[in-house]
Structure formats: C-alpha cells, structure tokens
Amino acid sequence: MLQSKSFVKKTKQGRITKVASRQRTPLARSPKPYLTPSRRPPQIVREHYLRDDVYCGAVSCSACDAAAKRKLSADAATILVVDTNVVLHQIDLLENPAIEDVVCLSVVLDEVRNKNLAVFNRIKALCTNDARRFYVFANEQHRDTYVKDMVGESPNDRNDRAIRVAVRWYQSHLGESVKVLLITNDRDNKRKAIEEGLNAETVESYVRSLAQPGLLDLVVVPTNGDVNMEDAEDLRPSKKKVIYSEHKPMSEITSGLRCGIYHQGKLRVNRYNPFEAYVGSESIGDEIVIRGRSNMNRAFDGDIVAVELLPQDQWHESKSFIADDDEDDEEDVHLAPSSADDAPRNTNSTTVGSSAASVSSRPIGRVVGIIKRNWNSYCGSLEPMPMPAGSGGVAHALFVSKDRRIPKIRIHTRQLENLLNKRIVVAVDSWDVLSRYPSGHYVRTIGDIGDKETETEVVLIENDINTRPFSTQVLACLPPLPWTLSPDDLANPNRQDLRHVRVFSVDPPGCRDIDDALHCTLLPNGNFEVGVHIADVTNFVHPGTPLDEEAAQRGTSVYLVGQRIDMLPKPLTEDVCSLRADVERLAFSVIWEMTPHADIISTRYTKSVIKSCAAMSYVEAQARMDDSRLVDPLTVDLRNLNSLAKIMRQRRCDRGALTLASAEVKFEIDSETHDPLDIGIYQIREANQMIEEFMLAANVSVAEKILKHFPLCSLLRRHPSPTKEMLEPLLRTASSVGLNLDVSSSKALAESLDNATSDDPYFNKLIRILATRCMTQAVYFCSGDLSFSEYYHYGLAAPLYTHFTSPIRRYADVVVHRLLAAALDIAKLPPVFQDGPQLTGIADNLNYRHRNAQMASRASVELHTHIYFRTRPTDTEARIVKVKANGFIVFVPKFGIEGPIYLTPKGDKGGDWVVDEVHQRVTKPGTNISYSVLQTVMIHMEVVEPQPHRPKLQLTLI
C-alpha cells in the first residue's frame, strides 16, 4: 500500500516548493526524505510510514502490547475524543481536573499548533503531565485510522472525517465495556457522527452530565455557526441597539492598507485612562490617538488593529480631568512612574489656538478591524451585586479586571455566592456589536480580595510571570552537586587562573545570586589593572538544551518584595554560578589597564577562574571607604576603584549622559508575617555608583568587541531619544516655574538639569524625577535589524551598548556571553545566530519579559504599600506634579507614590475651579485659593473601603 499527498509551501527566500508525502506499510523504522530531479518547483518527497503498532493507551485494553504506555484509567466508563475547536476554545475546561480520560488525536494537535501556539503548548502540557489522563493517539500514523484525501473535500472536512474514523476505531478496539464519546460543538460533525452510529455530544451537554454545576462556568458559548447548545440562551433582556460598528472583512482591510486608507499597528491603551489608546503607525510615521470605547471598537490592549483616520476637523483635544468616568473608574494611587512607559500619556500636547476643544496636531482615528487578537486570561473580581432571588440558577455578573486597561467582562455563573469578594481569573470569548461589554467565562478562583498571597499571585498572573517549578528535564541539565572546580577547568588553555588576584563583590544586602566581582591592582608603571569578572553561566547552560530553552522563555529573573522568581534553577543561581566569597568559581572577565586618570590603555577578554575574598553589601563597602583608619589592601582597592569611577562618571556626563532620578522604595519586612514594618526611599551611595560605572564600562567594551566580529547578529541594547511629545509635560512644567530646559540633545538636557536650581533643596531632584518619566525604556535588538545610527543609547550617551554583566538573572547576557566566546574563538557560534528572524524573536521576547518583570516588581511595591497603610493613616508632605480641571496629581517623596487629590466632589467635572495651562495652576475664582505645579501641600493618606472588600489608598488635602 503506497499513499501519496502533496502540498505547496514557501521557502524562507519566498520560493515555492511542492512537497509530497508518501505513505506505505511499515518496511523500515525511519522515514528517509529524498529529492526528485524536477527543477521548478523542486519536489521534496517524504515517505510516510503507516503502522499497526500505534497503541490506544487504555489500561483496560488487552489487545495492545503489554509494554505500551497507558494513561487512560482502567475504570473509565467513558473515553473522550475531542475535536480541534474544542481544544482551541475550551482549553480552560480541559485543564480542570474534573476532565480526564481524554484522547488527543495527532490530526487535532497538528491543527491546533498551526492555529494557536499558546493553546498548543497548554494541551501539550496536559498530555505530557503524568498526573493527568490525557493520551496522544497518532491516528495519522495508524494503518486503520489514516484517511486519504477525497476529491473536492476541504482540509477541514478531511480532518473531521479522520476524527470520526479514529472514534470508530477506538469503539471497535475497546468493545462495549467502554463508551467512546466524540466531543464537538460543530453541528455538521456531530450529525455525521451520529448518522455513522457513533456517540457524540456538545461540550455543554457532556459537562451537564457530570452534575458539577461549577464546571458549566468554564464552558465557552460557541459562536459562528456552531451548535446552539441546550439551555445556553442568554437570560438577559435582548439588546436591539447597535453600540459598535461591524469590523471590516479582512479582504477590505488588506486592500485599504495597500491603498493607504487604513493604517496598521498595535493598540496600546493608556494605563491611567482606559478610554484613550494609541496605535503606532509606520505608514504615517506617527502615533494615532484613539479616544473613547466606540472608536476603540471592541479592540483590546495589544491587539493588532486597522485604523482609519478621522477628518482633521475632528482632531479635537478635550479638557484634562482626573479619570472619573461612567464606570466609576477613578485614578488610583500608584507607584511613581519610572519611565514614559509607566507614566500617564500626555494628550494635550500641541494645539492650535487656546480653546478647550482646539485642533490637535496629533492624528485621531478609529479602529475599523482587528487583524490579530490579544485576548488573554485576566485577574480581577466581580462587581458587587445583590444575590439573585432563588438559588442554583444562572447569575449574570460583571467582572472588573485589576488591569484598568481591560474593559469589564460579562460572565454567567452558577456559583455567584462563592465568587463575590474573591479574586478570580476570567477569559474573554467574544464581543458582539450589540453588547457594551465583551462576554467571557470564569476560569478559576485565586483567593480572597486583599489577601497578600492572593494579590501577589494576581501580580504574577497579570504580568505573565512563569512561576512553575523547573521540570525534571531542565533539572537534569544541571551539573552534579556539590559542584567543585575540576582539573579540566584549570587545564583549559582558554581559561586563565586568577585565583591569586584579590577579587571581591559589592551587592545589595542579602544578595545570594552574585553575578559580578571586581579587582583593582596597582601596576609597577603606576597604572591600574581593573577587572570585571562575571559568572560564567554559559559553561553550564548549553545552547538548545531544555535548561537553555527554559531560560530563554523566562527571559529574566523577577524581583518582588521579599521574593525572587529565578530564571535559572537555584543550584545554579545561588551556588554553582554565584561568585560567593572564599569559593573557587568560573568567570568571564573583562580586564583593562587604566591610567590614574581612567584612560583605558588596553582591554582583554578571557574565561577565568577566580576566588573572591569578600562579598560585601553597598553599606559595608561604603563604610570601609569612609573610615579613614582603614588602610588594608581591600579598602585601598575600593578607594582606587571609586576614584577611577568618579572620573569615568564625570566623563560620561560631559558626553551627555543623563543623571536622572527615581523614587525607588524599600521595605523593612517582618521575618515572621512577611508584612512591611517600615517603608522609605532607597538610598544611593557612592559604592552603588562605583559598581554601576564599571558594569557600564564592561558592557560597552563587550558591545564593541562582539559587533566588530558579528556586525549582523549581535544582541545590543538601545535607548531611543524621547520625542517632543514625550518631553512636552516636562517642558510645560519647567516653563510654568520659569525654567528654560534645552532638550535639543541629551548633552543639552543634562546641562539644563544641572542648572535647574532654586531655594527649594528638593527642586532639582523633583525636576530630574519628572525628566525620568519622559524617557522611553531601553530595548534589546539584533544589530542586523537597524542602521548604526539607531544603535545609540540616549540615556548613557553611548553609541554602542549591550548587557553582559548579569547572566544569572538575564538571558540577554547569556546570549552576549556566547557571542563574546565566539569572537574570542573559544566556542562556535550556535546556529540560532544565523537565523535573523529567530534572533529578532529572541530580542522581542526579552523586551516583553523585561517589561513584565519591571511591571510585576512595581505592582508588588504598590501592594505592600497598601498593606503598610492599612493600619497606619499618615499625614505627610506631597508635591503637585500635574494640575487638572477637578484637582491635581501629587507625588509623595517619602513613599515614592503618586495619586489624585480631588478639589470637587466625585462626578463634578471641574465646578468652580479654573485651570491655567500656561502657568500650570488651578484657581477658584473670587478667592485667593490656587494650587500650582511643584507646590508643596500637606495630605492625609489612608486605606478606605468605598465598597465592601474593595480597599483602596486614598489621598486627601489637609
């Protein structure tokens, strides 16, 4: 028996390749591809062997080989076979432990992988989890279940037929002792299955038969022509009014994009005003502003959308208010922004005229279609509501996400009483033009609102932080423990023995994952040998291994208050790789010869063996340097390094590097309850700046080296210059207090900030904090993707920069270590560096993971700040950083947070107060009461509960 099928695919270069696959009964163990002699297009024929030794996986089966793997339980009365759409749309249900004894056909898995990789990874995890009874049956390789394509049959119909054939084989194979049930919401597939004498049910019908009402909450109501499930009708009153416009069909969107009528980009919703969004458009070279839910037209944050520009006479600006909309969605107290990505967007930028609704220079548009959805699962709680009359029925509730950018989601639940006052996870299913809100379904309960463990888990879920334990495959990649230096390490000609050198580390207190150490030796010629020694992580993390793949996916370690989620397993991060004191460790070193004036004479790079003599905290290192009585060699080394660092820092600033400021918060944590006992601003010492300076220097040196050898595939880091729109809030604030800032270059801005002084001792730091939030974040990129002029790092005033110094906690540094090793001919460059798109994908994931880690860290600080103030109402000093028509935003220096102060009752859009935009002042006419930007005010901070079980930190004017 010889079967053939062929299909056409494109190569990476865009050429068409016709691919044929032949099937025959088993004659050999492995298929061997061979090429036909045809030239255009070349035909690749792959032999596809059909077998009769593909086993069913049922424990109760006596026909299959006794040694075959069995996952379907012996006492299973029913074995489920699910189709592709059930896996794609009901994955939350399938992950519930109540659903077991499921057969996943290979034809289904292949289709799922092609349509949604994220869902494929989730179903794959179920199938490989020994604790779950999900079995993969290779129906496309079994002689009795493989089906040939029929003339005129669509791929979808062919796959549905293959599923039914597999169900029939299972029922015949297992006999009458077990019921084999096809689960499908496809009306046609179900009808054909029943006509063929097979058992088939819809998802809801099967779930109802389990008599677990809570499971029905997980069922996604089918749309687009699927089965109208029993008892699934919407119990809400019918809504006839069309609220949103229909999305344009993809054919019309494609044509419109080609003609320039529509513009494509990723929609980003304003974190502080969920009724405003932005779409970066390459086609017009600007950001398109989207205002209001109707113009967002059911798009979610992160969706790839098609946008149509509104007529220019509709590009109006509106008065700026503290968010207080029809959904009671007030602006919250939050951690002070550390970049433009964290800060509220400036929407009152450049206007023509002075009226409240003047024409903006920024394009305004509306979403006309969704090109790619970014729906995820969201954490939040149900809007408080009374329990419906009776019990056991379906209640319709509104879910409010913790992420203010996400609209409320309508769900129906049979367990309302158990879900009120809980943090829950909800997934979005659809959003109809007739519905004000999207529809979704309940996934799971996290815990009680306000509980610290619950809220911390919410932070991790919201930011897509992987907290799963490392798998056995990953842990199997670790070296045998306890690890010790081997003779082979010392004999390696590419590794220099530096154990005789006085190496030491300086880190935050309690640091256990020590990435970096230094040495500073006075040379006979009066110069210094300065070394930066970085943990040699790539000696243990090899390309393409499960450990490497896991680290690449995680991207970075995540630091929460009192908790760390590691990128690598702890045996590596805290022991084998950590450059702890008095133990021999492998390192990758950058060593300079420097003059006493910090001029670099030479640079060399080498793998090394070191033995740190001390692991100090910043406080300890500072105390040594400050104590004039200490003249021991280690202290002298510290002082020499500090002298060099000060010169290097000044030289950087002279080039235009920015000295910015942020309000980094630290907590004193109770060792038993892990609750915050005290809160304050993290103090930066000279010791911190000293270490930072040499890490920056090492990163620059390595960037130069790898780019020289690999100009097209180096992983670098750039910091884009801020746009005029981003700098507008800073310029407006500065102007209102008579300060003229030159923002023509980073050097000009740096000099302006240095000259920004007043009688107020905090004034300069406050201006620098405001400047910091105007900057976008630095990003990783592949050198082959951009021109050299775009490599520039604005904040550091460095033409080249990368990350090399923290491979224990950043995967970017692991990649750079491999590049440097290849540049030194120590190791071969892994194949991934020859694949431009894959390298770009790695950089994109690193940026995504880095951003999420920062957001999770900020959210953890905000959570602990709320916990701290629950029992500590406080009066304190605050600074006004932005004026609004109905109040102003204040920054609280002592605690590093900011939030709204309302001058008018909630719902009053300004009342008697008048805003002077030029002088950034809000005044009450007829009185001498006014408030100006940067003014000091006294406020009261207290956690209140405007609704039961909904605590929030509230700021009020004293």
N, C-alpha and C positions, 0 to 999 in steps of 0.2 A: 504494500500500500504506500503510495507516494503522493502527498498532498502539496500543492503549491499555492501561495498567495503572495501578492506583491503590493507595494505601496511606494509613493514618491516622497522624498524628503529633501530638504535643503542642507547643503554643507555650510560650515561657518563662513566660507567665502561667498555664499549665495548661489553656488551651482546646484543644479537639480540632479539628484541621484535616485535612480529607480532601485528599490530594494525588494528582493523576492525572498520568500521563506518557504522551504520545502519541508514537508512532514513525512516521515516514514516510520515503520515499526522498528523497535529497537534492534540495531545491529552493532552499535558502538556506544561507549559510555559518554562521550562528549561530542558535541557538535563541532564541525570544522568549517569555518567560512571559506569560501573560495570566490575568486573573481571570474566573471565571464569575459570573453575577449571583446565584447562590444565597446565602442568608444564613446558615443554621445547618445543618451546619457550613460555613464558606466553602470552596469548592473551588478549589484552585490547579492549573491545568493547565500542564504544561511539555511543549513539543514536543521529542521525542527523535528526532533525525535518524539514519537508518541510511545507511551509506556503503559504497562499493565501493573506496575508495582508502585503506583501512587496510592497511598493508603487513606482511609476515611477518618482516622483519628478518634474513633469511638471506642471507649473501654469495653463496651458490651459486645463489640464485633469479634466474631470467631473466624471470619474469612480472611482477614488481613494478617500479615506476618506478625508473629508474636513479639518480635523485637521492635516493631514500628512504634513511633511516638504517639501517645494517646493523650488527648486533652479534654475530650467530651465525656462527661461523667457516666458511670455505669448505670446510675438510677435515673438518668434523664428521660422523662416521659416524652419530651418534645425537643427536637433539634431544629434550630432556626437557620435559615439561609436568607441572607439579606441582599437586596439589590443595591446598585450604585447610589441611587438617590437617597436611599435610607441611610447609608453611611455618610454621604455628604451633608445631609440636613438633620440627621438625628444622632449625631456623634455624642452629644451631651447625654442622651438617653442610654446609648450603648455603653458609655463609661460608668453608668450606675451599676453597682454590684448586683442589683436585682436581675439584670440581664446577663444570662450565662448560656453555655452550650450553643455557641454561635459559630456557623461555618462561614468563613470569608473566602469566596472563590477568587482565584488568581485573576480572572477576567474583570471582576469588580475592583480589585486592588489596583490593577493597571489603569483602569478608567479614573479611579479616584486620584491616583498620583498625577495624572495628566490634567485634572481639573482643579485640584486644590491640594497643594503640597502640605499645608499645615494640617488639614484633616487626615491626609495620608499618614503623616507622622504619628498622629494620635491613634489611628486604628492599628498601625504597625506596632505601637507600644502595647496595645491591648493583646495583640496576637503573640508577642514575644514575652509577655508577662506570665510567668508560671503560676501566679496566683489567680489568674483569670482563665476561664474555659472558652477561649476563642481559638479556632483552629483554621489554618490556611490550607485549602484544598486546591492543588494545582490542576484545575479542570482543563486548562488548555494543553496540558502535557499528558492527560489520561486518554488512552485509546478509546474508551467508551463514552467520554464526555466532550471530546473535542468536536466542534461543529464546523463544517465548511461554509464559506460564504455562498449565498444563493443569489442568483441573477436578480437585480433590481432591489435587493434588500439593503436597507440603510445600516451603517455600523451599529446604531443604537438598537435596531430591531434584531440584528445578528447577536448582539451581546445579551439582550433579553432572552432570546431563544437558547443561548448557551447556558444561561442561568436556569431556565426551566429543565433543560436536559440534565443538568447536574442534580437538580432536586429530584427528578425521576430516578436517576441512578442511585442516589442516596436511599430513597424509599425502597427501591428494589433490593439494594445491597443489605440494608439493615432489617428488612422484613417488617411485619406488622407489630412487633414489640415496641417500636419507637415511631412516633409521629414526626415526619419531616415537614416543616412548615415554611413556605416562602413568605417573607415579609416584604410587601411592596405597597407603595402609595400610587403606583402607576395603574390607572384604570384598565388600560388595554392589556398590560402584562398580567394583571390579576385575572381578568376574564379568560384569557387564553390558558392560564394555568389551571383554572377550574374546569374549563372545557376538556383539558387533557387529563383530567382525573387527579390533579394534584391538590394538595392543601395550600391555600393561600389566604392571607388576611392583611388588612391595613395595619399600620403601626398602632393607631389608637385602639382598634378592635382588639389586637393582641394584648396591649397594655391593660385595657379594661378587664380582660380575662384573668389578670394576675391579682385582682382585688387589692391593689395598693393604690388608693386614690392619689397619694402624693406623687406617684410616678407620672400621672397624667399632666402634671405641671411642666414636665420636661419635653412633652410631645410638641413638635413644631407643626403648626397647622399648615397643610400643603396648599400651594397656590399654583397658578399657571397650568390649569387643566388636569391636575392630579385628582385623585378620588375625593369626592365630597364625603368626608368621614362622618360616621354615625355620631349624632349628638354633638357635633362640633360647631353648631351655628353660634354666631355672636349674639350674646344675650343683651348687648347694649342697644339703645334706640338707634334706628337707622339714620345715618347722616347723609343727607342729599347734597349738601353744599360742597362744591369742589374747592378745596383750600389751596392746593398746589397745582402747578402746571404739569402736564404729562412730560416725561423725559423724551427727548428726540430719539428716534431709532438710530442704531449705530451707523447705518449706511449714510444717513443725513449728517451725523456728526463728523464722520470721516470726510465727506465732501465739503462740509463747512470749514473744517480745519485746513483742508487743502486750499480753499479759496480765501482764507483769512477772515471769514465771517465769525468763526468761533476760535477760542484760544484754550489750549490745554495746559493743565498744571495741577499740582497737589493743593487741595484746600486745607488751610490751617486756620482753626478757629481761635480767636483771641481768648487766652486763658482767663482774662479778667472781665471780658464782656462777651458772653456766648452768642450774642446777636450780631456779632461782627466777625468776618472772616477775610482771609487773604489768599489769593491764588497767584503764585509766581509764574509769570508767563514769559517764556523765551521769545515768543513771536513778536511781542511788543516791547520786550526789554524792561518791563516794569511789573510792579505788583498791582493786581486788580483787587479793589476793595469790594466785598460783598456785604451788604447791610440788610439785616432782618431775615427771619426764618423763611419768608416767602421767596426772597431772592436766593437763599441757600438751597431752596427747593429740594429738601429731604437729603441733602448731602451731609455726610459725617466728616469729622476731622480726620484727615489722612486719605480721604477718597481722591482718586484721580478724576477730575471733572472737566467738562467742556463748558466754557463761559462765553456769554455774549455781552459785549459792552452796551451799556445804556446810552441813549443820546446824551451829548455833552451837557446840554442844559439841565440834565437831571443829576449831574455830578455835584450834589449839594453836601456841604458839611452841616452838622447839627450841633446844637448846644451840648456841652460836655457835662454829664451828670454822673454821680456815683451810681453804679448799677442798682436799680431798684425797679424791676420790671413786673409785668403782669403775672409772672410765675413766682413772685416772692423770692427772687433770686438775688439776694443782696451780695455786695462785695464783701469778702471775708477778710479777717486779719490773717496775714501770711508772712512768711519769711521774706525779708527784703530781697529784691531781685539782685542777682549777681551778674547778669548779662542782659542784652536786649531780648534774648530768647525767653527769659523769665519775666521780663517787665511788661506791664500793660502797654499795648501798642499806642503810638501817637497818631491819632486820626485827624487832628486839627492842624495839619502841617501848613502847607502853603495855600493861602486863599486869595481870591481876587475880590477886593472890596472888604468891608468890615461888618456886613450884616451877619446875623446869626445863621443864616442859611445861604452863605455865599458859595460861589462855584469853586470847586477844588481843582487843583492841578493833577490830582491823582485819579486814574480811571476807575469808574464804578461799573460793576457788572452784575449779571445774574447767572446762575447755573442753569444750563439747558439740558444737561445729560450727565450720566455717571459712566465713566469709561472703565473704572476699576473700583470696586467697593473695598472699604477697610473696616468692615464690621468685625467687632471682637466681642468677648465677654466683658461685662462691666460690673464693678463693685459699687454697692450703694445700699439704699434702704427704701422701703415702701413709704409713700406719702401717708402721714397719719390720716386714718379714716375710721368711722364707726363700723363695728361688726355688722354685717348684713343680717336681716331677720332670718330666723331659722338656722339650721346647721347642716353641714355636709354638702352645701351647694357650691356653685362656682361663683367666686367673687372677682370682680374686675377692679384692678388696682393700678396706681401709677407708681412706677419705680423711678427714684431720683438717684442719679449716679453721683458718686463723690467727685468725679471729674466734671467741673461746671461746663465744659465744652460739649458734653453729651446731652442731648435733649431727654426729656422724660420719656419713659418707655412704658407702654401699656401692656400689662400681662393679665392672664386669668389664672386663678389659683384656687385649689380646694383646701388649702391649709393656711388661710389668712391669719388666723389667730396665732399660729406658730411663727409667722414671718414678721409680724409687726414688731418694731423695736429690735430687729436683727439686721446685721449686715449680711446681704445675700449677693449672689452672682446671677446676673441675668444676661441672656444672649438675644441679639436682635434677629428677627426673622423676615420682616417686611415693613414697608411704609407705603401705604396707599395714598393716592391723591385726595381721598375723602377724609383722611384722618389727620388730626392735628399732631398726633404723636406716632412714632413707629410702634409696631407690635413686636413682642418678644416672648420669651418663655423663661421661667425660673430654672436655674441650673443647680444651685446648692446653697446651703446656709454656711456662713463663715463663723458667726458668733454674735455676741451681744454688742449693740452700739456702745461705744465708749470704752469697752474693754481693751486694755493695751495690746494684748496678744492678737485680738481680733483686728484692731486697727492697723497693727504692724503688718499682718497678713494682707490686709487691703492694700497697703502701700506697695507691697511686693507684687501682688497680682496686677494692680493698676499700671505698674511700670514694667511688666513682663520680665520680672527677675526670676531666673531659674533657681529654685531652692531644692530641687530634687536631690537626693543623695547620689553620689557618684556610683555608677554601675560597676558590676564586677569586672566587665570588660575594661573599663577605664582604670580601675584599681590594679588590674593585672599588669598594666604597663609600668607600674612603679618599681623602682629598684628594690632588691631585698633589704629589709630593715633588721637591725640598725645598719645604716649606710656608713661606710668608712672609706677614706682615701685608699686607692689601690696602687700597687707598684706600676701598673699600666698607665695610670694617670700621671705619675711622676716621670715615667719614661717617654711620654708623648712628646715628640720634638716640637709640636705646635703649642705646647703649654709651658709657660715659664714659671719656675718655682720662686715665689715671692714671699715665702713664709718668714723669711728673715726681716722683712720690711715691717715697720711699725704702722700697721693699718688699724683704723678704728671707724666706728659708725656713730652717727648722731641722728636720732629719730624722735618722733613724738613719744611721750611716756607710755610704757606698756606695750610698745610695738614688738611683735613677735615675727612678723614676715619682713625681715630686713633685706631689702633689695640691694642697698648700696653701702659702700665703705670708701674711705679715702686714706691717702697718706701724703705727707709733705716732708721731704728730706732736703736739707741744705747741702748743696754740692760744693766741692772744693773751689770751683770758679766763682762762687758767690751767688749762683743761680739756684733755683729750687727745682727738684723733681716732684711733680704733683701727679698723683694717680687717682683716678676714679675707678673703683672696682665694683662691677655689677654681677649679681648672682648668675651663674652660667646655667640658666634654666634649660636651654636647648640641648644641653648634654643629656637631659633626662626626658625631654618632651620631643619625640622624633616625628617628622612630618608624616601625615597620613595615618597615624595610629589613632585608636579610639580616644586616647588621652588628648592628643592634639586636636582632634575634631571637636571634642567637648569644650576645650579651652577656646577654640575659635568661635564656637557658637555662643558661649557665655561672654566672651569679649573682654570682660573686666571683672575684678572683684568689686563688691558693693559694700560700702561702709554706712551702716545705720548707727543710731545712738546705742552704744553698748553691744553692738552685734556686727559681725562681718560675714558676708556670703562670699566664699572663695571662688576664684576662677579655676584654681588647681586644688587637688586634694591636700588636706592639712599635712600629711607626712612630707610633702614637698615644700609647702609654703612656710611651715614653722620649724622644719628640721633640716632636711637634706639640702635645700637651696638657701635657706636663711643664713645670712652672714653673721651668725652669733659669735659672741666673744669666746676666745680660747678653744675654738674648734677649727679643724682644717676644712676649708671649703673651696670649691671650684668657682672661678670667676672669669669674667670677660672684662679686660682692663683697657682703659684709655690713659696713656701716660704722656705728660708734656714736660719739656724743660722750659721753665719760665724765668725771666729776669725778675729782680725785686720790684720792677715796675709793671709786672704782669704781662709783659710781652712774651708771646709764645715763640720759642726758638725752634722747637721740633715737636712732632706728635708721632706716637707709635701706638699700635693696637695689638693686643695679644691675649690669647687664652692664658689663664694663670691659676696658681694655687696660692691661697692666702690663709693667714691665721690671724684674725682680728684680736687685738689686745684689749679692746674696750668697746662696749656697746652703751653709749651714753644717750640720755634724753637731751632735748634742747636746753632745758633748765640747767642740767648738770654741766653741759659744755659751756654755757654762758657764765655759770658761777666760776668755773675754772679760769676762763679768760679774764673775768673781772677781779679775781683775787690776786693782788699784786705780790702776795707772799709765795705763790706757787711758781716755781721755775723748773719743774720736772719736764722731761722731754715731750711727753704727751701734750702738756699745756702749752709748751713753746710751739709745737706743731699747730695746735689750734689757733694760736695768735698769728702765726705766719700765714696760715690759710685765710684767716679773717682779714689781714692786711691786704693780701692779694685780691680777695673777694670785693673789698671796698673799692679798689681801683677798677676792677672789672665792671662792677656795677655802675660806677660813675661814667665809665667809657660807654657803656650800653645806653645810659640815659642821654649822654651827649649825642649819640647817634639818632636819638629819637624814641628810645624805648619808653613806654608809659609806666609811671609808678601810680598804679590805681589802688583803690581801697575797697574793701568789702567788710561787711559786718558778720564775721564768722563766729557762730555761737558755740560755746562749750557747756557741758553739764557736769555737775558732780552727782554721781549715781549712787543710790543706796545699795550696798552689796547684797542685801537680803531680798528686798522687794523689787530692786532694779528700777525704782521710781526716781525721778530727778529731785535732788535735795537743794541744788543751787544752780543758777544759770548766769552766764556772763559772756562777754566778748572775748574771743581767743586772742591772746597777746602774742604779737610777732616780735621776736628778739633778733639781735644781730646774728645769733647762731643759726636761726632759721634762714635768714638771708644769705649767710655764708654757704650753707649746703645748697640752697637753691641756685646760687651763682655757678657753682661747679657742675651741678647737674645740667644746667642750661648749656654750659661750655662743652660738656661731653656730648650732649645731644646735637649741637651744631657741628662738632668735629666729625661725628659719625655720619651725619647727613651729607656732609661734603664728600666723605670717603665713598659711601655707597652710591651716590649719584654719579660720581666720576666713573665708577665701574659699570653701573647699571642705569643708564640715563632714561630708559623707558619703563622700568619695572620697580623702581624704588618706592617704598612707602614713606611718604613725607607728611608733614603737618603744616597747614597754612592758616593764617588768620586774616580773613578779608577785611579790607578797610571799611569803616562804617559809612553808610550812605548819608546824604544830607538829611533825609527824612528821619533817620535814626538819631542824628545829633540834634535835631530840632528841639526836643524837650530841654536838653542841657543848655543850648544857646538861649532859649526863651527865658529859662530860669536865671541864667547868668546876667542877661540883659536887664532883667527886672530889678536886679540889685546893683546895677551899674558896672557890671564886669564884662569886659570885652574879650571873648575867647577866640583865638585864631585856630581854626580846625582844618587849615589847608593841607597839613601833613601831620604825621604822628609827632615829629620833632616840634612843629609849631604848637601843637596841642600840649605837649609835655612842658614846654616853656611857659605857656599860658597858665597851666595848672600850678607850676612852681611860683608864679607871680600872683596867684589868687589868694590874697591875704586880707584880713580885716581885724578889728579889735576882738572879734569873737575867736577864741582859740580853737574852736571845733569847725570853723568855717571851711578851712582848706580841706579837711578830711571829708566833710559833707559834700563839697563840690566834686572831690575825687570819687566818692561813692556814686554820685549821680552820673559821672562820666562813665564809670564801670558799666552801668546798666544800659548805656547806649551802644556798647560793643556787642557784636555778634560773637558766637563761640568759634573757637578754632576747630578745624576739621581735618581728618585724615584724607589723603588722596593718593592715587597712583601717578607717579611722575609723567608717565606716558599720556595721561588724560588731559594735561593742561600745558600751556606755554610757560616758559621760565619766569616771565614777569608775574604770573599768577601764583607762583610759589611763595611769595612774600608773606612774612608773619608781621602784621601791623603792630601788635602789642609789644613784641620784642624788638622791632625794627631790625629783623634778621631776614636776609634774602633766602636762607635755607634753614629748615628746622625739621626735626623728627623726634620720636620718642624711643630711647634706648635704655633708660636708667631704671625702669620698673617692670621687668619681665615676670616677676612673681604675680603681679596683680593686673598687668595689661597685656593683652595678646598682641597689640601693635608692636610692642617691644620685642616679643618673641620673633615676629616676622623680620624686624630690623636686625636682630641678632643673626638670623640666618643669612640675610643679605651681607652683613659685615663679614661673617665667616667665609662666605663665598668670595667676597672681594679680596680676602687675605689668602685664598686658595687653601683654606683649612677644611672646607667641606664643599660638596657640589650644591649648586642652586637647585632646590626642589622644582619639580615640573610645573607647579602652580604658577611660578613666576613667568612662564612662557604663555600663560593664558590671560590676556588682558582683561576680558570681561569678568573672569573669575576673581582677579585681583581687585578690580573695581567693586565687585560684590563684597569682598572681604572688607574693603575700606568703608563701604556703606554700612555694613553690619557693625563695624567697630564704632562708627559715629552714632548709630542708633543705640547700641549698648552703653556707650559712654554717656550719652544724653540721658538715657533712662536711669543709669546709676546715679547721676547727679540729681535728677528729679526725686528719686527714691530717698536719697540722703536728705534733701531739703524737706521732703514730706515727713520724714522721721523726726527731724528737728522741730517742725511745726507741731507734730503730735505730742512730743514731750514738753513743748512749751505750753500747750493747752493743759496737759496733765499737771504741770507745775502750778499754773494759776488757778486750778480748780479750788484749792484751799488757801490761796494767797492773793486776795484782792489787793491791788497795789496802786498807789499814786506815784507818778513819775513824770519826767520831762520828755517832751517829744518835739520834733521839728517838722514843720509843714513842708512837704515836698511837691505838692500839687494842689491847686485850687479848683473847685468845681462849683457849679451853679447852686448846688444844695449842700455844700460842705467842703471838706478838704481831706486829703490823704496825709497822714503823719507817719514819720519814721521815728522809731523809738531806739535811740542809740544804745541804751543799756542792755536791751534784749535782742537787738538785730531784727526786729519785726516792723511791719508797717500795716496800716489799716485805715478804714474810713472813720471820720468824725462827721456826724450829720448836724447841720445847723437848722434843718427844717424837719418837721415830722415825716415819718415814713409815708411815701406816696405823694408828698408835696414836691413838685419839680421846681424848686427854687424860691417860691414865695416872695418875700420882700428883699431877698439878697441879690446884689448886682455884682457880676464878675467883670473885672478889668483885666483883659487878656494881656495887654501890653506890660502892665506892672505886676501881673500875677497876684491880684488882690481881690478879695471878695468883701463887699461892704454892705452894711444895712443903711439904706438911705434915711436921712433925717437924724442920724445918730453919728457918734464918733467911733462906732464899733466897726473894726475891719481886721481882716487877717491876711497876711502876706506870705508868699513863699519864703522858706528858710526861717520864718519866725519861730521862736520858742514858745510853746504852750504847755500847760500842765494838764495831764489827762488822768483819768481813772481807768484801770484795767481790771476786768472781772469776767469770769465764766458765768454765763446766764443760760437759761433754758427757755427760749421763747415758745418752744413746743416740747412736750414731754419726751424725754430720752433723746433730745437733739441739742446737746450742749454746744455753745459757741463762745469764743472770746470776743468780748465787746469793749470798745474804747469809747469813752465819753469825755467831753470837755468839762474841766473843773472851773 
